[in-house]
């Protein structure tokens, strides 16, 4: 059944398997990833199961995903094959990204979503992301907003002191993004936010019901998933509830 869905709809069924925050990130990314016929190169750092890598490949990018997780990379490759896209997946520790020669200085676009908050030396990672870009290339990043309201109690910490897969810090602000970019030689184009109140509520329902059965939670929220793209942008304008993630667009200067 899963294979059939990917064959029929490409990589996009993966966007509704998990919480609504994943779809929010893709909707934001998609706005900044115009379709390309010219073979623009994209590197997805911390690509997980390859959802965004494969979706970018579907839009014409020569897409490479980088992750240390063997199982996730195999899942990503299977889904790429089912979706008839030609993404490449590399198993590598992104903390040593600067030593992965095949991605150095090649990318028109680097995406890094909900990854930097897992890395203790986030400044080094930002410098390494810049190192993957061609002059004039763009970085598209999302990470938790430091002032989000916890969806479930674990979002309030405690945060890990070691890199064990959990978050090592609560999140980021425009000011902390700016400091990281300045030291990495990146020029900021834009800050923004994604994943508003409705998305967060649906994700909370999913997490709570997953304790009983994930499939139950998924079925409960599925009919409501049309609501966040419609309502959250208006709720966010009120300023009454912070979005979960802060977004960043930055470029590598041509000179």
Phi, psi and omega in degrees: 000314181298315179299319180298318179300317180292323178294324182281321190242008181070207184285355193286336175304332179298339181287343180249003180285327184254204182288166186291342182296329179295315178297319178304317182295319180293319180299325176290313180301316185301325179298335185249011177236076179298149177302144183226142175252353189264009177074037176299141185265133179232135175240127180254106185266120187079053194280352180059229181273014170081014184302310183285326177300311181292323178294322177293320178299324178296335179269007173105000182279147169277095195256132176235129175255141181238125178204149178278348192271111183299314183297318180294321178296320178295319176299317180298318180294319178298315182293326176297316180296316179298326184272356180061042172242157188252044176295153174245141179234130184243129177273112185198147177281114186291347175292343177246031187303327182296343179264001177270089190301328186291349178245007183280125173066023186250344196268131166284329179220134167245131172245144180212102187245126176049049182233317189297334180288352177267354190249126181297311181268074183292333178295317178298318179298318180297319177297319180292324176297317177299325180294338178281341186276144165289158169304130184090354179287162186241142171257129173245117186229143165232149177204161178302140175282132186304331185255024174297160170263133186303132176286312173226162190307327182296340178292344177268009179091191007291147180270149189290148175266353179229163182274085183247015181104341179271178176286136177260355174207160184293316182169201189227162174233173175301322182293318180288323172301315184299317180297317179297318182292319181300318181285341178265359180075027179256144178259126183283131173263319188196145166249156175195193182218157172209164181073082183272197189301313184294317176302318181293319178297316180295322177295322177297316178300315180300314181297318181295315183285338177298333176301327177275303180192126182302319183298325177297311180300317181298317180293324181294316185274343186306312182294343184264359188287348175288341188288315185303313180298334182274316190263327190296326181295327179284319178297320181299327180296335180287337182073010184277342183215124182288143171293160184283324186242148173252135184253155181221134167240124180222153181238154173267120183304148180285335178239000000 
